[in-house]
């Protein structure tokens, strides 16, 4: 899991990213991102709809797996970006961790956030 300083807090904190952010899309889902100069480090939120899975246990597992995949790429994220990853498929729960890590890395590279 990522530390609490890298998480969004409050209901309205995602509004800025949804209004001003750019979007890239890959196998796992989409990444909406924007540079936030008011912060010192990146923030990340993972959005998993009930349409993906009705089970809260499954949705939370998806969130934890994506948080971990981003945490492993943490050193490559040097600027204070606000990131929102939206998941569209339920196969993330059974996807091999290496494949999930590759998909998250691809999203970050496509957005030019990591090298």
C-alpha positions as MATLAB code, in Angstrom:
seq = 'XXXXXXXXXXXXXXXXXXXXXXXXXXXXXXXXXXXXXXXXXXXXXXXXXXXXXXXXXXXXXXXXXXXXXXXXXXXXXXXXXXXXXXXXXXXXXXXXXXXXXXXXXXXXXXXXXXX';
ca = [
       0.000    0.000    0.000;
       1.045    3.566   -0.554;
       1.434    5.919    2.375;
      -1.336    8.288    3.423;
       0.554   11.337    2.129;
       0.086    9.926   -1.390;
      -3.687    9.534   -1.067;
      -6.552   11.902   -1.747;
      -8.539   13.067    1.281;
     -12.109   14.294    1.192;
     -14.898   13.995   -1.336;
     -14.121   17.123   -3.346;
     -10.400   16.507   -3.748;
     -10.862   14.605   -7.027;
     -12.822   17.414   -8.646;
      -9.697   19.289   -9.798;
      -8.347   16.213  -11.595;
     -11.669   15.447  -13.290;
     -12.038   19.051  -14.503;
      -8.458   19.853  -15.566;
      -6.873   16.449  -16.125;
      -5.832   14.621  -19.253;
      -6.677   10.968  -19.872;
      -4.764    7.981  -21.204;
      -6.179    4.513  -21.537;
      -4.685    1.015  -21.459;
      -5.599   -2.588  -20.656;
      -6.350   -2.126  -16.955;
      -8.436    1.026  -17.330;
      -7.762    4.710  -17.677;
      -5.482    7.193  -15.979;
      -6.593   10.765  -15.478;
      -3.741   13.021  -14.418;
      -2.749   16.622  -13.917;
       0.243   18.440  -12.468;
      -0.474   19.980   -9.054;
       2.142   22.600   -8.191;
       0.640   23.185   -4.738;
       1.910   19.818   -3.518;
       5.320   18.288   -2.950;
       4.555   14.713   -3.990;
       2.049   12.808   -6.078;
      -1.430   11.749   -4.964;
      -3.258    8.682   -6.209;
      -6.843    7.461   -6.149;
      -8.158    4.212   -7.591;
     -11.806    4.203   -8.650;
     -13.578    0.859   -9.024;
     -17.277    1.035   -9.813;
     -19.950   -1.373   -8.657;
     -20.423   -2.133  -12.338;
     -17.007   -3.805  -12.269;
     -17.862   -6.006   -9.293;
     -20.799   -6.024   -6.921;
     -18.621   -7.440   -4.165;
     -16.861   -4.885   -1.951;
     -14.206   -7.486   -1.204;
     -13.351   -7.772   -4.903;
     -13.346   -3.998   -5.422;
     -11.039   -3.489   -2.446;
      -8.708   -6.239   -3.696;
      -8.481   -4.468   -7.059;
      -7.683   -1.173   -5.315;
      -4.976   -2.716   -3.138;
      -3.325   -4.454   -6.083;
      -3.180   -1.242   -8.119;
      -1.905    0.771   -5.153;
       0.893   -1.755   -4.788;
       1.750   -1.640   -8.497;
       2.040    2.158   -8.327;
       4.050    1.989   -5.100;
       6.647   -0.105   -6.916;
       6.922    2.695   -9.520;
       7.085    5.414   -6.854;
      10.730    6.323   -7.484;
       9.979    7.118  -11.137;
       7.247    9.655  -10.266;
       9.280   12.774   -9.571;
       6.754   15.593  -10.036;
       3.664   16.301   -7.899;
       0.984   14.769  -10.115;
      -2.583   14.061   -9.101;
      -3.465   10.636  -10.499;
      -6.823    8.865  -10.726;
      -6.861    5.320  -12.080;
     -10.306    4.097  -13.089;
     -10.711    0.350  -13.508;
     -13.171   -1.011  -16.086;
     -12.593   -4.777  -15.942;
     -13.040   -7.313  -13.169;
     -10.200   -9.540  -14.378;
      -7.736   -7.406  -12.403;
      -8.448   -9.564   -9.348;
      -7.087  -12.686  -11.056;
      -4.499  -11.047  -13.333;
      -0.893  -12.053  -12.586;
       0.861   -9.345  -10.586;
       3.617   -8.961  -13.182;
       1.065   -8.275  -15.939;
      -0.750   -5.766  -13.719;
       2.543   -4.029  -12.933;
       3.331   -3.825  -16.648;
      -0.079   -2.308  -17.405;
       0.266    0.319  -14.675;
       3.805    1.127  -15.839;
       2.524    1.464  -19.399;
      -0.184    3.916  -18.244;
       2.392    6.028  -16.396;
       4.769    6.038  -19.356;
       2.015    6.876  -21.823;
       1.166    9.903  -19.674;
       4.889   10.779  -19.528;
       4.795   10.663  -15.731;
       7.516    8.046  -15.308;
      10.496    7.214  -17.456;
];
